[in-house]
Amino acid sequence: MSAPAHPAPMPVTAASSGGRSLLRSLVRSPAVVVGSLVVAFWVFCAVAGELIAPRDPFTVEPIAGLLPPSGDHLFGTDSLGRDVFSRVLLGARDILTVAPLATLLGVVAGTALGLLMGYRRGLVDAVTGRLVDAVLALPTVVVALMALTAFGPSNQTVILVIGFVFSPYVARTVRTAVLAERELEYVQAARVRGEGSLYIMFVEILPNVAPLVLVEASVRLGYAIFAVATLSFIGFGIQPPSPDWGLSIFESYGLINGGFWWPTLFPAMAIASLVISVNLVADGISEALER
């Protein structure tokens, strides 16, 4: 496709038509609708948890410890007498703050790196590619544990670590797409006009690989949620007294052998529901963009 001498912005009608078509495809998918509703529910809990929680999730009542689910405590109480139902509702807050920010960091850094690797190629691609391969060879949890041990556990450190670990995955995906895009006529036309590399990468190529980046972001969000919960479970993620789901499981999983299953089961079910729902939405977006 030949590019005009002076690039013109995409017509609003065309962009709007494409957006409406994508939205219609997503709305018609039962999996996407169900996944979106579950995600929206947990987002609402994260934002307005105090308004809907029946009890203060931080109040300790030792005499009410490990009460089974009942009318007074729908999900029972934990070993400190805290209401598990209230803690599950508010437990969405930290994980839905840390995971999206970590995903955003990883996607932004990975996209920029992938654009650089794919467009510049040559020595830049070779050297950067080896560094990316080195990071990809290490398990995410191992890298996170090393960093959190060195810098100490905190939400900010978790965001930086997960974003750092995810960026090579995004970079690899974006690089592959950019290698194909850079040979197309609109990129060649931009070079002929004398446009700089940064302009071509971020103004010409990026909009054309944006759908791929969107899919990658939705997929990475599911992984980020699971990674945050895993780090909290092993004591290196979100710290007490947060009602974070992974931390709640870490604090109570040893009670299962004694028959006290509820402080562990309900946070675990919350994690599973959120991860599965995000993956349903990600799959729906991927399928809609492929049509």
ABEGO torsion letter per residue (X at the ends): XBBBABBBBBBAAAAAAAAAAAAAAAAABAAAAAAAAAAAAAAAAAAAAAAABABBAABBBAAABGBBBBAABAAEBBAAGBBAAAAAAAAAAAAAAAAAAAAAAAAAAAAAAAAAAAAAEEAAAAAAAAAAAAAAABBAAAAAAAAAAAAEBBAAAAAAAAAAAAAAAAAAAAAAAAAAAAABAAAAAAAAAGBBAAAAAAAAAAAAAAAAAAAAAAAAAAAAAAAAAAAAAAGABBBOABABAAAAAAAAAAAAAAGBAAAAAAAAAAAAAAAAAAAAAAAAAAAAAAX
